[in-house]
Amino acid sequence: MDIQDPVNEVTLSGELVERALLRYTPAGIPILDARLAHRCEVAQAGQRRQVEFDIALSFAGPMAYSADDLQLGQSISATGFLAPRRRQSKTLILHVTRFAPLHPNQNR
């Protein structure tokens, strides 16, 4: 039996609906927190299903500086991993490892 490493990679597209000011950790790492609104239609059990949710995003390091140029309402594609916000937290956020702005009609 071939055992593979667990995979934790998620890509979502959507509209940036919230963003905080760029901040720094005590270690001096830049962090930018934001929120992405994702809306899509998917097939499940042969039925169409509307999916709508918001998810917290965290950009860290040099990527936080790049994300600091994003504007509210801008459509982006964000890829990263899901992890709790803090060690004891049960709330998951998407820790972004790469992102790209999308043109308005690419948000799907």
Beta strands, then each sheet from edge to edge (+ up, - down):
strand 1: 10-19
strand 2: 23-24
strand 3: 30-44
strand 4: 47-60
strand 5: 75-84
strand 6: 92-101
sheet 1: 2+ 3- 1+ 5- 6+ 4+
end
